[in-house]
């Protein structure tokens, strides 16, 4: 299937959270301005009002995603090249989830995110993108059918977990690791339950798991049972089977 043309795409439901000063956009984001406490107490005149903006971001995210049904969040590098092995795996993950009736949620950007959105869209499924304001703006990939733009990482992260029944994690960098470890902590602390986390590519993720076991577990910093939170596989088929065996499959069964 070729890339959808403007006339053939299904309408996108997009939530835009205002505009931002182009002069500061290159090196500043809403997250950065929120966390950058200025001397002299000037922040007290702006931060209370930011609470309203943050609240609206949660409300609009909840409203946009409330009816998407069973879904899986797929993570991976924005730097993954189209046509590469990892990109093709992402496409296959998206396709298999869509064929099973499960929505695909990604960060909406390029690379592995685009791949999963593409697979879902080509298979006729719901392809969701949760974009984020960044100094190096990426934009929403063309395969997203339902897109929501966020200013704040913490609001966006809530949506990834709240509306998904599990994570599929492709090879990635710091952003991918951030989402992976946050999900592990949420499961470990029982903030979320029955939430499968599946890592694809044993050769890529294996050394990380070995380090956790040989260093963190050995030092008593992590319990060996915490490793059971993760499932390590090599194929899209294995990954999708595991997440469907969790909450997503149960929700589909409940819906008949």
C-alpha positions as CSV (number, residue, x, y, z in Angstrom):
1,X,0.0,0.0,0.0
2,X,1.4,3.4,-1.0
3,X,1.4,6.4,1.4
4,X,-2.2,7.8,1.8
5,X,-2.8,10.9,-0.2
6,X,-4.4,13.9,1.5
7,X,-7.8,13.1,-0.1
8,X,-7.7,9.4,0.7
9,X,-6.7,9.6,4.4
10,X,-9.3,9.3,7.0
11,X,-9.8,12.6,8.8
12,X,-7.4,13.1,11.7
13,X,-8.7,14.2,15.0
14,X,-6.0,16.5,16.3
15,X,-5.8,18.4,19.6
16,X,-3.6,21.4,19.4
17,X,-2.5,23.1,22.6
18,X,-1.9,26.6,21.4
19,X,1.1,28.2,19.7
20,X,4.6,28.9,21.0
21,X,7.1,31.7,20.4
22,X,9.1,30.8,17.4
23,X,12.1,32.8,18.7
24,X,12.4,30.5,21.7
25,X,11.2,27.3,20.1
26,X,14.7,26.2,18.9
27,X,16.1,25.7,22.4
28,X,13.1,25.9,24.8
29,X,9.9,23.8,25.4
30,X,7.0,24.0,27.8
31,X,8.6,21.3,29.9
32,X,11.9,23.2,30.1
33,X,10.3,26.5,31.0
34,X,8.2,24.8,33.7
35,X,11.3,23.1,35.3
36,X,13.6,26.2,34.9
37,X,13.0,28.1,38.2
38,X,14.1,31.7,37.7
39,X,15.7,33.7,40.6
40,X,13.9,36.5,42.2
41,X,10.5,34.8,42.6
42,X,9.3,35.7,39.1
43,X,8.1,32.2,38.6
44,X,5.3,32.7,41.2
45,X,3.5,34.9,38.7
46,X,3.4,32.3,36.0
47,X,3.5,28.7,37.4
48,X,0.0,28.9,39.0
49,X,-1.4,29.6,35.6
50,X,0.5,26.8,34.1
51,X,-1.6,24.4,36.2
52,X,-4.6,25.4,34.1
53,X,-2.7,24.6,30.9
54,X,-1.6,21.2,32.3
55,X,-5.1,20.4,33.4
56,X,-6.5,21.2,30.0
57,X,-3.8,18.9,28.4
58,X,-5.0,16.0,30.5
59,X,-8.7,16.7,29.9
60,X,-8.2,16.9,26.1
61,X,-6.1,13.8,26.1
62,X,-8.7,11.8,28.1
63,X,-11.4,13.1,25.8
64,X,-9.6,12.1,22.6
65,X,-8.6,8.6,23.7
66,X,-11.5,7.5,25.9
67,X,-13.2,5.4,23.2
68,X,-10.3,3.8,21.4
69,X,-10.9,0.4,22.9
70,X,-8.2,-2.2,23.6
71,X,-4.8,-0.8,22.7
72,X,-1.1,-1.6,22.9
73,X,1.6,1.1,23.1
74,X,4.6,0.5,20.8
75,X,8.0,2.1,21.5
76,X,11.2,2.3,19.6
77,X,13.8,4.6,18.1
78,X,12.8,7.6,16.0
79,X,16.1,7.0,14.2
80,X,15.2,3.6,12.8
81,X,15.5,3.7,9.0
82,X,12.7,2.7,6.7
83,X,13.3,-0.6,5.2
84,X,15.6,-1.8,8.0
85,X,15.0,-5.0,9.9
86,X,13.7,-3.2,13.0
87,X,11.4,-1.0,10.9
88,X,9.9,-4.0,9.2
89,X,9.4,-5.6,12.6
90,X,7.5,-2.5,13.7
91,X,5.3,-2.7,10.6
92,X,4.5,-6.3,11.4
93,X,3.7,-5.6,15.0
94,X,1.3,-2.8,13.9
95,X,-0.3,-5.1,11.3
96,X,-0.8,-8.0,13.7
97,X,-2.3,-5.9,16.4
98,X,-4.7,-4.2,14.0
99,X,-5.8,-7.6,12.5
100,X,-6.5,-8.7,16.1
101,X,-8.8,-5.6,16.6
102,X,-6.3,-3.8,18.9
103,X,-5.4,-0.1,18.4
104,X,-1.7,0.8,18.1
105,X,-0.4,3.8,20.2
106,X,3.0,5.3,19.4
107,X,4.7,8.6,20.0
108,X,3.6,9.6,16.5
109,X,7.1,10.4,15.2
110,X,9.4,8.8,12.6
111,X,11.4,5.5,12.8
112,X,9.9,2.6,14.7
113,X,6.9,4.7,15.7
114,X,6.1,5.4,12.1
115,X,6.5,1.7,11.3
116,X,4.0,0.5,13.9
117,X,1.5,3.2,12.8
118,X,2.0,2.2,9.2
119,X,1.4,-1.5,9.9
120,X,-1.8,-0.7,11.8
121,X,-3.1,1.8,9.2
122,X,-2.4,-0.5,6.3
123,X,-4.3,-3.3,8.1
124,X,-7.3,-1.1,8.6
125,X,-6.8,-0.6,12.3
126,X,-6.8,2.4,14.6
127,X,-3.4,4.1,14.4
128,X,-2.8,6.6,17.3
129,X,0.0,9.1,17.7
130,X,0.8,11.0,20.9
131,X,3.1,13.8,19.8
132,X,5.4,15.9,21.9
133,X,6.8,19.4,21.6
134,X,10.5,19.2,21.2
135,X,13.3,21.7,20.2
136,X,14.1,19.4,17.2
137,X,10.5,19.2,16.1
138,X,9.7,15.8,14.5
139,X,6.0,16.3,13.5
140,X,3.4,13.6,13.3
141,X,4.0,10.8,10.8
142,X,1.6,10.4,7.9
143,X,0.2,7.0,9.1
144,X,-1.4,8.4,12.2
145,X,-5.2,8.5,12.0
146,X,-5.9,9.8,15.5
147,X,-3.2,12.3,16.8
148,X,-2.9,14.3,20.0
149,X,-0.1,16.8,20.5
150,X,1.3,17.4,24.0
151,X,3.5,20.0,25.6
152,X,4.3,18.1,28.7
153,X,6.0,14.7,28.8
154,X,4.3,13.7,32.0
155,X,0.8,14.2,30.5
156,X,1.8,12.3,27.4
157,X,3.3,9.4,29.5
158,X,0.0,9.1,31.4
159,X,-1.8,8.5,28.1
160,X,0.6,5.8,27.0
161,X,-0.2,3.8,30.1
162,X,-3.8,4.7,30.8
163,X,-5.1,3.7,27.4
164,X,-2.9,0.6,26.7
165,X,-3.1,-2.9,28.0
166,X,0.6,-3.5,27.5
167,X,3.9,-2.3,25.8
168,X,5.8,-3.7,22.9
169,X,9.4,-2.2,22.9
170,X,11.6,-2.3,19.8
171,X,15.3,-1.3,20.0
172,X,15.7,2.3,20.9
173,X,17.7,5.0,22.7
174,X,17.2,7.2,25.8
175,X,13.5,7.9,25.1
176,X,12.7,4.2,24.7
177,X,14.7,3.3,27.8
178,X,12.8,6.0,29.7
179,X,9.4,4.6,28.8
180,X,10.6,1.0,29.4
181,X,11.9,1.6,32.9
182,X,8.9,3.8,33.9
183,X,6.6,0.9,32.9
184,X,8.7,-1.5,34.9
185,X,8.4,0.7,38.0
186,X,4.7,1.0,37.6
187,X,4.3,-2.8,37.4
188,X,6.8,-3.4,40.2
189,X,5.0,-1.0,42.5
190,X,1.6,-2.3,41.4
191,X,0.4,1.0,40.1
192,X,-0.7,-1.0,37.1
193,X,-1.5,-4.7,37.0
194,X,-1.6,-7.4,34.3
195,X,0.5,-5.2,32.1
196,X,2.8,-7.2,29.8
197,X,6.0,-5.6,28.7
198,X,7.6,-7.3,25.7
199,X,11.0,-6.5,24.3
200,X,11.8,-7.5,20.7
201,X,15.3,-8.5,19.7
202,X,17.2,-10.7,22.2
203,X,20.6,-9.7,20.9
204,X,19.8,-6.0,21.5
205,X,18.1,-6.3,24.9
206,X,19.9,-9.3,26.3
207,X,23.0,-7.4,27.5
208,X,20.8,-4.9,29.4
209,X,18.9,-7.7,31.1
210,X,22.2,-9.5,31.9
211,X,23.4,-6.3,33.6
212,X,20.3,-6.0,35.6
213,X,20.7,-9.6,36.8
214,X,24.4,-9.6,37.2
215,X,24.8,-6.2,38.8
216,X,21.5,-4.9,40.3
217,X,20.2,-8.2,41.5
218,X,23.6,-9.3,42.6
219,X,24.0,-6.1,44.7
220,X,20.5,-6.6,46.2
221,X,19.2,-3.5,44.5
222,X,16.6,-5.3,42.5
223,X,14.7,-8.5,43.3
224,X,15.1,-11.4,40.9
225,X,11.3,-11.6,40.6
226,X,11.4,-8.1,39.1
227,X,12.9,-9.6,35.9
228,X,9.6,-11.5,35.4
229,X,8.0,-8.2,34.5
230,X,9.7,-8.5,31.1
231,X,9.3,-10.9,28.2
232,X,12.2,-11.1,25.7
233,X,11.4,-12.3,22.2
234,X,12.7,-12.1,18.6
235,X,9.7,-11.8,16.4
236,X,6.6,-9.7,16.0
237,X,4.4,-12.8,16.2
238,X,5.8,-13.7,19.6
239,X,5.4,-10.2,20.9
240,X,1.8,-9.8,19.8
241,X,0.8,-13.2,21.1
242,X,2.2,-12.3,24.6
243,X,0.4,-8.9,24.8
244,X,-2.9,-10.4,23.5
245,X,-2.6,-13.0,26.3
246,X,-2.8,-10.2,28.7
247,X,-5.3,-7.4,29.2
248,X,-5.9,-6.6,25.5
249,X,-7.0,-10.1,24.7
250,X,-9.3,-10.1,27.8
251,X,-10.9,-6.8,26.8
252,X,-11.5,-8.1,23.2
253,X,-13.1,-11.3,24.6
254,X,-15.3,-9.2,26.9
255,X,-16.5,-7.2,24.0
256,X,-17.5,-10.4,22.2
